[in-house]
Amino acid sequence: MIAAASCLLILAGAAAAWLLRRSWRRREGPAPALVGTGWAVLFAGVLITGWGIGPVKGVALSLAMEAIGALLVVFQGRVRRKAARARAGETAPEPLDEPGRLWRGILRTLLAGPLGMTAAMALAFCVTVFLPGDPRTRIVVGGMLLPVLWGLAMTWTLADRRLLRATAVLLGTSLLGFGLAFVGGSILGGAA
């Protein structure tokens, strides 16, 4: 029953995404009938699955499967547009087509490496301090978030053309994160 429901939910998510996308791409503006029908299909899938399978398992299954169906529609459109642009010779330029300078490369490396790690540590400390639950679980969650956050900080820093903005955001995140973790730790530590 769950396998059949999963297939139907993927189809419902794809149909709803197709309707919403079709409404969004209209030249005259969004069509309320298409938008309403798309959202109605999504909500109907959640309600029917929640009623048929159970409120917790059914809603979780419907949200996951409908999202997969919607992502399939988005992926299908992305591939087609990219192929059409390549055929027309209108490929988008690379984001960093500027000539490389040694000092900018060194600065980007320093920003993405140590400063990105510091910002990621600050956010992981905030999660560890403010997340409810057992302290051991909070420490494990914070430790598992650290490489993900560091990777995100590195990716964003290396893709951003403006080095001052990247520096300001990473420094601000580091200071704010460590400050909040310190204040939260002292408040929560004093209350215990």
N, C-alpha and C positions, 0 to 999 in steps of 0.2 A: 504494500500500500504506500509506503514512504517513497519507494523508487518511482512509482507512477505519479505520485503527488509532486515529487521533485521535477520530473520532466514537464509536467503541466505548469508548474511555477516558473520554470525557466522560459517556457513559451509565453506565459503571461507577462513576465518581466520584459522580454524582448518586444512583445506587442505594445506594451505601454511605453517603452522607450522609443519605439518607432513612431507612435502617435505623437508623443511629446516633441520629438525631433522634427517631425513633419510640420507641426504647428509652429515651432520656433523658426524654421527656415522659410516660412511663407513671406513673400514680399509685402503683402498687405498688412502684416503684423500677426501676432498670435491669434489663432482661432479658439474662442472659448469652448466650443464643442469638442475639439480635439484634445485640448488641455484637460477638460473635465473627464472625458472618456479615458484618457491615459491614467490619470490619478485614480479614477474609479476602478479600473482594472487592477491596479496595484493594491488598493485597499480591499477590494473584494478577495483577492488572493490571500491576503493576511487574515481576513475575517473567516473565510471558509476553511482555511487550513487550521486556524486556531480552534474553530468549532469541531472540525473533524478529527484532528490528531491530538489536540490538547492545547491549552493556552500557552504554556511555556515552550514545549517542543514544536508545536505548530507554527507559532509566531517566529521563532528562531529559524526554522526551516524555510518559511516563506520569505523572510527578509534576505537570507543568504542566497536562495535560489533565484529570486527575482532580481537581485543585484547581479548575479552571474548572467542572466538573460539580457539585462540592460547593458552590461559591459560588452557582451557579444555584438550588440547593435552598434555601440560606440566604436568598437574595434573594427568592425566591418566598414564603417564610414571613414575611419581614419586611413585605412589601407587604400581605399578607393581614391580619396583625395590626393594622397601622396603619389599614387601611380599616375593620376591625371596631371598633376603638376610636373612630374618627370617627363611625361610625354610632351607636354606643352613647352618644356624647357624653362619653366618658371620655378625652379627649385629654390628654396629659401637659402639665404646665405648662412654660413656657419656663425654661431654666436660670437666667437672670438677670432674673427678674421683680421684682427689688427696685428701689425708687426710686433714680435716679441721683444721685450727689453729685459735685460738680466735683473735689474733691481726690482722690477715688478714681479718677476718670477720668484725671487727670493722673498719678497714681502708677502706674496700670496701663499707661499709655503709656510711661512711663519704664522700667518693668520689662520690658515686651514689646520695646521698641526697643533702647536701648543695652545694658541688662543681658542681655537675651536674645541679642543679637549677641555679647556678650563670652563667654557660656557656649557658644554655638555655635562661636566661634573656638577656645576652649579644647579642645573635643572634636575639632574638625578638626585642630588642632595635634597632639593625641595620636595621631590616626589617621596623620597624616603622619610622625610620629616612629617609631611602632612597627610600621607596616605593612611587611612584607618586600617587597623588590624594588628596582627602579631608583629613585633619588631623584627623577627627573623624573616618573615615574609616581605616586609617593607624593604629590608636590606637587599634581599635577593632580587626583588623587582627593580629597585634602583640600580643595582649592578648590571642587570640585564638590559636596562634602558640606556646605559652609558654608551656602549658602542654604536647603538642605533642613532642616538642623538649626535654623537661625534661624527658619524658618517653623514648625517643630514647637514650639520654645520660645515663640514668640509666641502660637500657638494655645492651648497649655496655659496660659500665663499669663493670657490674656484669658478663658478659660473657668473658671479656678479662682476660687472665691469668697473664699478666704482669702489675703489679700495677704502676710501674714507667712510663710506656708508657701512661696508662690511666690518671695518674696525670698530665703528661706533656701536653697531648692533651687538657684536661679540663682547665688547667691553661692558656695555650696558647689561647684557644678559648675565654676564659673569658676576658683576657687582650686585645686581638685583637678586639673582638666585642665591648667592652666598649670604647676602644680607637677610633675605627672607628665611633661609634655612637656619641661620644663627638665631634670629628673633623667635622663630617658631620652636626651635629646639630649646631655647632658654625658657620660653613660656610653657611649653609642654613638659619640660623637665622639672620646672618649679611646681607645676600642678600635681606631678606624680608623687 
